[in-house]
Amino acid sequence: MKKLLSILILLLYCIPYVYLSMHNDFASHSMLMYGIMLISVSILAGASGYLGVWIPVILGNIGSISVSYYLNSKMISVPWWENYFVPLFSVRLFILVSCLIVILQFIFYRVGKKIKQKKTNNSVTI
């Protein structure tokens, strides 16, 4: 069961969250996808920490960031894409958001581990 959940977490991590958020911001001037990205990766990181699996987190982030970077580089040729994200421009914003998301995931991974530890400590003492 743990292996199946690890595979599911890996697949969900491979979604190009940063690109989808930037594209949605550009196309509809909505920050909604940034919020969905924050919630999604926080839940995935917490679940990974709870399960004690870190390989899907690493591989999923590599996949997500790689695909997001590729798609972002394809969008640079679209008129106004670069100018929409001024003063950071799309590549700098991509790097900033990716770094912040990885930091957030690290925090929630640790929270998931702490919850698991508290749960096991409570079940042992009872």
KAJO-V253297 format. One record per backbone hydrogen bond with DSSP energy under -0.5 kcal/mol. CO is the residue of the C=O (numbers start at 1). NH is the residue of the N-H. E is the energy in kcal/mol with one decimal. If there is no record, write none. Layout:
BEGIN
co->{CO | CO}
nh->{NH | NH}
e->{E | E}
END
This chain:
BEGIN
co->{1 | 2 | 3 | 4 | 5 | 6 | 7 | 8 | 9 | 10 | 12 | 15 | 16 | 17 | 18 | 19 | 20 | 21 | 22 | 23 | 24 | 24 | 25 | 31 | 31 | 32 | 33 | 34 | 35 | 36 | 37 | 38 | 39 | 40 | 41 | 42 | 43 | 44 | 45 | 46 | 47 | 48 | 48 | 52 | 54 | 55 | 56 | 57 | 58 | 59 | 60 | 61 | 62 | 63 | 64 | 65 | 66 | 67 | 68 | 69 | 70 | 71 | 72 | 74 | 75 | 78 | 80 | 81 | 82 | 83 | 85 | 85 | 88 | 89 | 90 | 91 | 92 | 93 | 94 | 95 | 96 | 97 | 98 | 99 | 100 | 101 | 102 | 103 | 104 | 105 | 106 | 107 | 108 | 109 | 110 | 111 | 112 | 113 | 114 | 115 | 116 | 117 | 118 | 119 | 120 | 121 | 122}
nh->{5 | 6 | 7 | 8 | 9 | 10 | 11 | 12 | 13 | 14 | 15 | 17 | 20 | 21 | 22 | 23 | 24 | 25 | 26 | 27 | 28 | 30 | 29 | 34 | 35 | 36 | 37 | 38 | 39 | 40 | 41 | 42 | 43 | 44 | 45 | 46 | 47 | 48 | 49 | 50 | 51 | 52 | 53 | 54 | 58 | 59 | 60 | 61 | 62 | 63 | 64 | 65 | 66 | 67 | 68 | 69 | 70 | 71 | 72 | 73 | 74 | 75 | 76 | 77 | 78 | 81 | 84 | 85 | 85 | 86 | 88 | 89 | 92 | 93 | 94 | 95 | 96 | 97 | 98 | 99 | 100 | 101 | 102 | 103 | 104 | 105 | 106 | 107 | 108 | 109 | 110 | 111 | 112 | 113 | 114 | 115 | 116 | 117 | 118 | 119 | 120 | 121 | 122 | 123 | 124 | 125 | 126}
e->{-2.4 | -2.1 | -2.1 | -2.3 | -2.6 | -2.4 | -2.5 | -2.4 | -2.2 | -1.4 | -0.9 | -2.4 | -2.5 | -2.3 | -2.5 | -3.3 | -2.3 | -2.2 | -2.5 | -3.2 | -2.5 | -0.9 | -1.3 | -0.6 | -1.4 | -2.3 | -2.7 | -2.4 | -2.4 | -2.8 | -2.6 | -1.6 | -2.3 | -2.5 | -2.4 | -2.5 | -2.7 | -2.3 | -2.5 | -2.4 | -2.4 | -1.4 | -2.1 | -0.5 | -2.1 | -2.8 | -2.3 | -2.2 | -2.3 | -2.5 | -2.9 | -2.8 | -2.2 | -2.5 | -2.5 | -2.6 | -2.4 | -2.7 | -2.5 | -2.4 | -1.6 | -1.4 | -0.8 | -0.7 | -1.8 | -1.8 | -1.7 | -0.8 | -0.7 | -1.2 | -1.1 | -2.2 | -0.7 | -2.2 | -2.5 | -2.4 | -2.6 | -2.9 | -2.4 | -2.4 | -2.4 | -2.4 | -2.1 | -2.2 | -2.3 | -2.4 | -2.1 | -2.0 | -2.4 | -2.5 | -2.0 | -2.0 | -2.4 | -2.0 | -2.4 | -2.4 | -2.0 | -2.4 | -2.6 | -2.3 | -2.4 | -2.5 | -2.4 | -2.0 | -1.6 | -1.7 | -1.1}
END
